Amino acid sequence: MGRLAKLPAAVAAVIWLAVLPGCAVYETYQKCGFGGCPDDQRITRDVRALFTQHPALEPPNLIDVHTLDHVVYLNGLVDTDLERQLAESVAAGAPGVVRVVNSIGLSGGAI
């Protein structure tokens, strides 16, 4: 059972490595460990909560939020560049965010 309990942490580490730049992941691991830096989870929750206040960012748009050492990483798809810019602006306004890396793509759903 002990090995199974470690599996989610290993899977999370692989996902982080696939999604975020490797150097940033390694530096943050050195600084904060696998659990992430203090406040990272809170920042992610705050950004997601702020997104719910903007109907343009809700489904069918798909935006994933991760925070690593107070840097918010946005991934996913939205219909327009304006929604992409709005997501970045909203995320930057969350308390504790030092930078936003916006990797949101355009789905081309709206013309």
C-alpha positions in Angstrom: 0.0 0.0 0.0 2.9 2.3 0.7 4.0 2.3 -3.0 0.5 3.1 -4.1 0.3 6.1 -1.8 3.5 7.5 -3.5 2.0 7.0 -7.0 -0.1 10.2 -7.1 2.9 12.3 -6.2 4.9 10.6 -8.9 2.1 11.1 -11.5 1.8 14.8 -10.4 5.6 15.3 -10.9 5.4 13.8 -14.4 2.5 16.1 -15.3 4.3 19.1 -14.0 7.4 18.2 -16.1 5.2 17.8 -19.2 3.3 21.1 -18.7 5.9 23.5 -17.2 9.4 24.3 -18.2 11.8 21.8 -16.7 14.2 24.3 -15.1 11.3 26.1 -13.3 10.1 22.8 -11.9 13.5 21.7 -10.7 14.3 25.1 -9.1 10.9 25.1 -7.3 11.4 21.5 -6.2 14.8 22.5 -4.7 13.2 25.5 -3.0 9.8 24.1 -1.9 9.7 20.3 -2.4 7.0 18.3 -4.3 4.2 20.0 -2.3 4.9 23.3 -4.0 5.7 26.6 -2.4 3.5 28.1 0.3 0.5 29.9 -1.2 0.7 28.2 -4.6 -2.5 26.2 -4.0 -4.3 29.2 -2.6 -3.2 31.3 -5.7 -4.5 28.6 -8.0 -7.9 28.5 -6.1 -8.1 32.3 -6.2 -7.4 32.5 -9.9 -10.1 29.8 -10.6 -12.5 31.7 -8.4 -11.8 34.9 -10.3 -12.5 33.2 -13.6 -16.0 32.2 -12.4 -16.7 36.0 -12.1 -16.1 36.4 -15.8 -18.7 34.4 -17.9 -16.5 34.8 -21.0 -14.0 32.5 -19.4 -16.4 29.8 -18.4 -17.2 26.7 -20.5 -17.1 26.0 -23.4 -13.7 27.6 -22.9 -11.2 25.2 -21.3 -8.6 26.9 -19.1 -6.3 25.0 -16.8 -4.5 26.9 -14.0 -1.3 25.8 -12.2 0.8 27.8 -9.9 4.5 27.2 -9.3 6.5 29.5 -7.0 3.9 32.3 -7.3 4.0 32.1 -11.2 0.6 31.2 -12.7 0.6 29.0 -15.8 -2.5 29.1 -18.0 -3.1 26.3 -20.5 -6.2 25.4 -22.5 -8.4 26.7 -25.3 -10.6 29.8 -25.7 -12.6 31.1 -28.6 -11.1 34.5 -29.1 -7.8 36.4 -28.4 -9.8 38.8 -26.3 -10.8 35.9 -23.9 -7.1 34.8 -23.9 -6.0 38.3 -22.9 -8.8 38.5 -20.3 -7.7 35.3 -18.7 -4.2 36.6 -18.4 -5.3 39.9 -16.9 -7.7 38.3 -14.4 -4.9 35.8 -13.3 -2.4 38.6 -12.9 -4.9 40.4 -10.5 -5.0 37.5 -8.0 -3.1 38.3 -4.7 0.4 36.8 -4.6 0.8 36.4 -8.3 4.3 37.6 -9.5 3.9 36.6 -13.1 1.6 34.9 -15.6 2.7 32.5 -18.3 -0.1 32.4 -20.8 -0.1 29.3 -23.1 -3.8 29.4 -23.9 -4.5 28.6 -27.5 -7.4 29.6 -29.7 -10.0 27.0 -30.6 -11.4 29.0 -33.5 -14.9 28.3 -32.3 -16.1 31.9 -32.7 -15.7 34.1 -35.8 
